[in-house]
Amino acid sequence: MKFVRMENLKTGMRLARPIYSKNGVLLFERDSQLSQQAIESVKNFGLLGIYILEPAEPLPPMSEEDKEFERFQIMTVAGIQDELERILSTRHTKNILNIATQIIRNYGHMDGKINFYQNLRSRDDFVARHALNVAMLCALMSHVLNLPREDQQRLIFAALVHDIGRVKSKNSEIYDNSGNSELRHALFVETLGVYDVIEESFATDGSAIKRICTQAIKKQMDYEEGKESSLSIEKMVTGAKILHIANVYDEKTAMNLSGESESEVKAIKEFIDHPEVYDEEVVKALIASINILFPGVSVELSTGEKALVLVENVFNILQPTVLSFKDNSILDLSLKANNDIYVKDIMKTLDNRYIMDTDSLKNFTGGSGNA
């Protein structure tokens, strides 16, 4: 599977991922061959490109839950874009309550983890897709943390509008993640500079929503710029702690326009290594909400070996039990004897999905798929 930019699409190429309209209608199914008419149609969507199967590559697995996850994103992003534009231009909301309610209904009451897949974003939907992903993560974590319904709703509102200042931004740091510290600082300032709009747009909860957004962004700004933050974790409201981690996690792991992103493992490791910046209980809630190092995922170890995760470690996500492909040995990375071996990264396909070795997992577990 490979990413192909729009200008390089050719007839006969096979789609690796389904393509939906903004209304969530399936337009092109996976494994469909592109015709010239289809190429022209796809170009009109404003995408940077699409994922294409190699000529002899079999169609990778994609569950119905994965398809619904993607469809929900596509359907909801357009509504978020419209709402952010409306807030900026009129200082009023119209559909944000409906959007937040739908997110809470789908992701704010779940028991168990979900597959949280990232997609490449176009310039047109970049901010809205980020806002949606952050809101979904906030809904998941707030449920794990048993946040009261009113607080949960305020948090989702905050997640949806926290990046409203970037809607019309020309700052390339939004898309390219170049690491330019001056541009990054300007982006933070730009983001914080329009938060009065939030307070004006939400009649009763405006100040609370603004506080959540402000604390989350300022905390990350101080950390990235090496400042001693006057805002300790203890002083942050719970919603800000959750938004902070959801925002950073999506920024780090989402594919940007340069096609680069951090792995979930590296993002989680940074959270764990900096408890003074990222609230430990919220990090645990994130780990309890999404699948990261679960049975069937192929990983690269610090030794350079490739391995298969057999058993997830519920106490330390970064120390699972794995099956080494080198000699079929089983390693429990939580044991002291294996302290010098760790999961370096997750092996992924080009579209940022996990490589799943389900056959090896079934062989190990006797066909049940459960270690």
Secondary structure by P-SEA (a helix, b strand, c coil): ccccccccccccbbbcbbbbcccccccccccccccaaaaaaaaaacccbbbbbccccccccccaaaaaaaaaaaaaaaaaaaaaaaaacccccccaaaaaaaaaaccccccccccbbbbbbccccaaaaaaaaaaaaaaaaaaaacccaaaaaaaaaaaaccccccccccccccccccccaaaaaaaaaaaaccaaaaaaacccaaaaaaaaaaaaaaaaaaaaaccccccccccccaaaaaaaaaaaaaaacccccccccccaaaaaaaaaaccccccaaaaaaaaaccccccccbbbbccccbbbbbcccccccccccbbbbccccccccccccccccccccbbbbccccccccaaaaaaaaacccccc
